[in-house]
């Protein structure tokens, strides 16, 4: 079994690179440091390729989560503004009771979308980590094109 310079197997090291991305808000920084170490000190091209792939995947997930959070926050702000407008201007719409529940439902939707996105951004690195440990490479065309160009 091939080992890294740290003394652990390459399978475990590649899995660790993905698992580090599931840490949370610090996951991107930790994966970036680990990728820097792999690119600078390790000699295995497969390990280098996996390190860069994990970094690109984690950056993509962090950006996607951030964009979804911004959009859902903007949606919540608009709904809160409409709700306050309706509350103080009851003459606009007479049926206040049903609109209150509609606003609550519409405010739940962005929270639910954010929750699902955060679960996905943790599950994907974990799934990729287990697959990497078993030496099964998951193909993602746009990431693989980038890697083929530079490795």
N, C-alpha and C positions, 0 to 999 in steps of 0.2 A: 504494500500500500504506500502510495506516494505521500510524503509529508512536507509540510511547509517549513520555513526557517524557524517558526515558533515551536515546532515539534508536534503539531496536531495534523491530522489527516486533511487532505485537500477537500474531501467531501464535507467534513465538519466545518472547515473554514468557509467554504462557499455557502453552506446553510447558515452559518453565523452572520455572514454579510447581509443576508435577507432578513434574518430574525432581528438584527439591530434596527432595521427600518420600522419595526412594529413597536418600538419603545414608546413612541409618542412624539411630543414636540421636539425632543432632543434627538430623535432618531436620524434625522437628516444630517445633523452635525456629526454624529457618531459614525454613520455610514461614510461620510465624506472623509473623515480621518482614517478609517479603516481602508478605504479605497486608496487614499494617498500612500498608506503604508504598503499595500499590495503592489501598487504601481512602482514604488521606489525600491522596495527591498526584495520582493519575491520574483522568481524566475519563470514560473509556470504561466504560459500564455492563456491557458484555460482559466486559471484563477484570476488573472488580470481582466480577462473578458467578462467573467462573472461579476467581478467587483464593479466594473464600469456599468454593466447591465443593472445591477442592483441599485447603484447610485442614480442612474437615469430613471428607473422605475419609481424610486422613492421621491425624487424631485417632481416627477409627473404627478404622483399621488398628492403630494403636499400642495402643489399648485392647483390641482383640481379641487381639493378640499377648500383651499382658500377662496377660490373663485365662487364655489357654491355657497360658502359662508357669506361672502359679500352680497351675492344676489339674493339669498334668502333674508339677510338682514335688511336690505333695501326694500324687499317685499313686505317685511314686518313693519318697517317704518311707515310705508304707504298705508298699510292696513290700520295701524294705530292712529295715523292722522285722519283717515276717513272715519274711524270709529269715534274719535274725539269730536270731529265736525258734526257727525250725526247726533252725538250725545248733547251737544250744546245748541244745535239747531233742529229741534224736534219737529218744527213745522215743515221741514223739507220732506221727510218721509214719516207718515203717521204710525207705521207698524214697527215700532222700536224693538219690540220683544223678539221677533224673528231675526232682525238684523244683528242683534247682540250675539245670538248663537251662530249666525253666519260668520261674523268677524272672529269669534273664538275658533271655529272650525278652520277658517282660512289662516289663522295664526298658528294652528297646530301643524299644518302642512309643511311650512318651511322648517320647523323644528324637527319634524319627522325625517325630512330629506337630509338635513345635516346629520342626524343620528345615524341614518343608513350609510351615509358617505364616510363617517368616522369608523363605522364597523368594517366597511369595505377596505378602507386604508390600513386597517390592522390585519385583516384576514389575508389580503393578497400577499404581503411579504411573508406571512407564516406559511401559506400554501407553497409559495415559491421556495421557501427555505427547506421544507420537507422534500419537495421535488428535487432540489439541488443535492440534498444529502443522499438521495437514491440515484444520483447521476442521471436524472431525467431533465433535459433542458426544455423549458417551455419557450416556444417560438412566439415572439412578438415582432411582426414584420418591420415596423418603423424603428424599433430599437436595434434589431438585427442588421438593418441596412446601415445604420450609423456605425455599428461595431465592425461590419465588414469593410467599411470605407477606411477605418482607422486602425484595424488590427490585421 
